[in-house]
């Protein structure tokens, strides 16, 4: 069995945390030895830290303010984030970035929140866990201003275009791939683009409980994604990159450990 790390799981979501022991047990049985719990608000980041205390050998976390929550944040929020980021289990700042698809927060509020977290990552020497949807050009413009001061960053849940991917690779970004690649309706372009990701820049994540791989057999009746299904994503990426699952698993494990200092 291959050893894997799920670099993006929303473990504070009630769909998962209400059966936390079961989720952790099934993940271990599937070879997922560690998980990175995504923090998407101050309160969510606090909850992620508490989960890490329950499973200190298997969980680390990020702390950040997702663009959806940007307009809810104040100056005090970023002070709280800085305090939270001092926890040993916090391995990256984020989820942060821009999302002009749903526009739950105005663009200027999103940009302000993104910059605040970029500054925090620079100040603390932490990697960045980034989100971008329908905002590629502005996202890259802002990122370029800080890139030479950021050690490592990942564009998580990548589902964008060839141009976007090449722009991120030019900026030496890591790329996070989810179960989107297993979707026979929406994932066909990603199946081709994943071939362009260098061996040392690929990370695998479920983004659970979202993005359940559609090629799972049998399909879980709950339709809830969880870290135990990460091997399904590994299998599809290996198929598209013409690699054995064993080789790809070892590469992604090494990348994950390097990125999150595991």
NORTACOR-V866073 format. One record per residue. RES is the residue in three letters. PHI is phi in degrees with one decimal (none if undefined). PSI is psi in radians with two decimals (none if undefined). D_FIRST is the distance of its C-alpha to the first C-alpha in whole Angstrom. Layout:
res	phi	psi	d_first
RES	PHI	PSI	D_FIRST
RES	PHI	PSI	D_FIRST
This chain:
res	phi	psi	d_first
UNK	none	2.41	0
UNK	-79.8	2.51	4
UNK	-92.2	2.25	7
UNK	-132.7	2.79	9
UNK	-125.5	2.21	13
UNK	-88.1	1.90	15
UNK	-86.3	0.03	19
UNK	-155.9	1.75	21
UNK	-137.0	2.28	21
UNK	-86.4	1.21	24
UNK	-72.0	-0.26	23
UNK	-80.8	-0.18	27
UNK	-63.2	2.40	28
UNK	-61.3	-0.45	29
UNK	-62.0	-0.50	27
UNK	-103.0	-0.75	24
UNK	-71.8	-0.30	26
UNK	-74.2	-0.25	27
UNK	-132.3	0.83	24
UNK	-59.3	-0.82	23
UNK	-61.3	-0.69	21
UNK	-65.2	-0.76	20
UNK	-59.8	-0.78	18
UNK	-66.9	-0.71	17
UNK	-65.9	-0.77	15
UNK	-67.1	-0.63	14
UNK	-63.5	-0.78	12
UNK	-61.8	-0.71	11
UNK	-64.4	-0.45	9
UNK	-90.5	0.00	8
UNK	93.1	0.10	6
UNK	-85.9	1.73	10
UNK	-81.2	-0.50	11
UNK	-142.0	2.74	15
UNK	-138.1	2.59	17
UNK	-107.3	2.00	20
UNK	-82.2	2.22	23
UNK	-83.1	2.23	26
UNK	-98.3	2.21	29
UNK	-122.0	0.04	32
UNK	-159.8	3.01	35
UNK	-61.7	-0.83	36
UNK	-65.3	-0.71	36
UNK	-65.1	-0.67	32
UNK	-65.9	-0.67	32
UNK	-61.7	-0.76	33
UNK	-63.5	-0.66	31
UNK	-62.8	-0.70	28
UNK	-63.8	-0.70	29
UNK	-63.9	-0.67	30
UNK	-63.7	-0.69	26
UNK	-61.8	-0.56	25
UNK	-67.8	-0.51	27
UNK	-74.3	-0.57	25
UNK	-132.2	1.15	22
UNK	-63.2	-0.41	23
UNK	-85.1	-0.28	20
UNK	-120.1	-0.28	17
UNK	-122.3	2.39	20
UNK	-128.3	3.12	22
UNK	-149.1	2.95	25
UNK	-112.3	2.79	27
UNK	-132.3	2.30	31
UNK	-174.7	-3.11	33
UNK	-124.5	1.92	35
UNK	-62.1	2.58	34
UNK	-55.5	-0.49	37
UNK	-61.1	-0.48	38
UNK	-102.4	0.17	39
UNK	-60.0	-0.71	41
UNK	-75.4	-0.23	44
UNK	-83.8	-0.18	44
UNK	-90.9	2.59	43
UNK	-124.9	3.12	46
UNK	-57.4	-0.62	47
UNK	-64.8	-0.54	46
UNK	-60.4	-0.69	42
UNK	-76.0	-0.49	41
UNK	-65.6	-0.71	43
UNK	-64.1	-0.73	40
UNK	-59.8	-0.75	37
UNK	-61.2	-0.70	38
UNK	-65.8	-0.79	39
UNK	-61.2	-0.64	35
UNK	-67.0	-0.20	34
UNK	-76.6	-0.28	35
UNK	-62.0	2.42	32
UNK	-61.3	-0.50	29
UNK	-78.0	-0.22	27
UNK	-82.9	2.02	28
UNK	-111.0	-0.08	26
UNK	-161.0	2.76	28
UNK	-96.3	2.29	31
UNK	138.0	2.99	31
UNK	-87.2	2.15	30
UNK	-134.8	2.81	33
UNK	149.4	-2.53	35
UNK	-134.9	2.47	37
UNK	-139.5	1.73	37
UNK	-97.1	0.22	40
UNK	-81.7	-0.91	39
UNK	-99.4	-0.39	39
UNK	51.5	0.83	42
UNK	-66.6	-0.35	41
UNK	-132.2	2.59	43
UNK	-60.2	2.67	46
UNK	-57.7	-0.70	45
UNK	-67.5	-0.61	47
UNK	-67.3	-0.69	45
UNK	-62.8	-0.77	42
UNK	-64.8	-0.68	43
UNK	-62.9	-0.81	44
UNK	-62.5	-0.71	41
UNK	-62.2	-0.82	39
UNK	-63.4	-0.71	41
UNK	-59.6	-0.69	41
UNK	-78.5	-0.54	38
UNK	-62.4	-0.77	38
UNK	-61.5	-0.71	40
UNK	-65.3	-0.75	38
UNK	-61.7	-0.70	35
UNK	-63.5	-0.83	38
UNK	-63.1	-0.64	39
UNK	-96.2	-0.14	36
UNK	67.3	0.58	34
UNK	-100.7	2.64	31
UNK	-68.3	2.92	29
UNK	-115.1	2.38	30
UNK	-110.6	1.87	28
UNK	-110.5	2.59	30
UNK	-122.5	2.36	31
UNK	-147.0	2.23	33
UNK	-144.4	2.13	34
UNK	54.7	0.56	37
UNK	-144.0	0.47	39
UNK	-57.5	-0.86	37
UNK	-60.8	-0.83	41
UNK	-68.8	-0.66	42
UNK	-57.6	-0.83	38
UNK	-66.8	-0.72	38
UNK	-58.5	-0.75	42
UNK	-71.2	-0.74	41
UNK	-59.4	-0.70	38
UNK	-59.1	-0.58	40
UNK	-62.6	-0.49	42
UNK	-112.3	-0.19	40
UNK	-56.1	-0.67	37
UNK	-74.0	-0.12	38
UNK	-108.0	-0.05	38
UNK	-103.8	2.18	35
UNK	-68.9	-0.90	32
UNK	-142.7	2.52	29
UNK	-148.9	2.60	29
UNK	-121.5	2.36	26
UNK	-90.5	1.80	28
UNK	-82.7	2.70	25
UNK	49.9	0.95	25
UNK	-68.0	2.23	26
UNK	-141.4	0.33	28
UNK	-92.7	-2.78	31
UNK	-88.2	2.99	33
UNK	-59.3	-0.77	33
UNK	-60.6	-0.77	35
UNK	-61.0	-0.78	34
UNK	-60.1	-0.81	31
UNK	-65.0	-0.63	33
UNK	-61.3	-0.75	35
UNK	-68.2	-0.69	32
UNK	-67.1	-0.61	30
UNK	-62.2	-0.51	34
UNK	-90.6	0.18	34
UNK	60.8	0.69	31
UNK	-85.8	2.64	29
UNK	-80.9	2.71	25
UNK	-124.4	2.18	24
UNK	-96.1	2.24	22
UNK	-113.7	2.31	20
UNK	-114.9	-2.98	20
UNK	-66.5	-0.09	20
UNK	-52.5	-0.62	23
UNK	-68.0	-0.29	22
UNK	-92.5	0.08	21
UNK	-91.7	2.00	24
UNK	-70.6	-0.17	26
UNK	-96.1	-0.87	29
UNK	-103.1	-0.27	29
UNK	-97.0	0.11	26
UNK	-66.2	-0.71	27
UNK	-65.3	-0.71	29
UNK	-63.5	-0.61	26
UNK	-59.8	-0.59	24
UNK	-79.4	-0.72	27
UNK	-68.5	-0.51	27
UNK	-62.7	-0.36	23
UNK	-64.7	-0.39	24
UNK	-86.7	-0.18	26
UNK	-79.6	2.15	24
UNK	-60.9	2.71	24
UNK	-55.5	-0.62	21
UNK	-94.5	0.22	22
UNK	-124.5	0.15	23
UNK	-100.1	2.29	20
UNK	-125.6	2.60	18
UNK	-114.2	2.47	16
UNK	-152.5	2.70	18
UNK	-94.2	-0.50	18
UNK	56.3	0.48	22
UNK	-57.2	2.54	21
UNK	-87.0	0.20	23
UNK	-91.4	2.95	25
UNK	56.7	0.83	23
UNK	-57.2	2.22	21
UNK	-57.4	2.18	20
UNK	-76.4	-0.17	22
UNK	-99.6	0.22	20
UNK	-65.0	2.41	18
UNK	-138.4	2.10	18
UNK	-75.5	2.69	20
UNK	-75.3	2.25	21
UNK	-62.3	2.41	21
UNK	-64.7	-0.47	25
UNK	-71.9	-0.40	25
UNK	60.6	0.39	25
UNK	-100.3	2.23	23
UNK	-78.7	2.64	20
UNK	-154.3	2.89	18
UNK	-57.2	-0.44	15
UNK	-60.8	-0.30	13
UNK	-94.3	0.11	13
UNK	-58.6	-0.64	13
UNK	-58.4	-0.46	10
UNK	-66.6	-0.67	13
UNK	-69.0	-0.76	15
UNK	-54.4	-0.79	12
UNK	-62.5	-0.76	12
UNK	-68.7	-0.73	16
UNK	-64.0	-0.75	17
UNK	-60.2	-0.72	15
UNK	-59.8	-0.80	17
UNK	-72.6	-0.52	20
UNK	-91.0	0.04	20
UNK	55.9	0.84	19
UNK	-125.6	2.82	16
UNK	-74.8	2.67	13
UNK	-64.2	-0.54	10
UNK	-65.5	-0.76	9
UNK	-65.2	-0.82	12
UNK	-63.7	-0.71	13
UNK	-59.7	-0.75	10
UNK	-67.2	-0.65	11
UNK	-65.8	-0.80	15
UNK	-68.6	-0.62	14
UNK	-62.1	-0.78	13
UNK	-63.3	-0.76	16
UNK	-62.6	-0.76	18
UNK	-64.2	-0.76	18
UNK	-63.8	-0.68	18
UNK	-66.8	-0.82	21
UNK	-64.5	-0.79	23
UNK	-99.3	0.15	22
UNK	55.0	0.92	23
UNK	-97.2	none	20
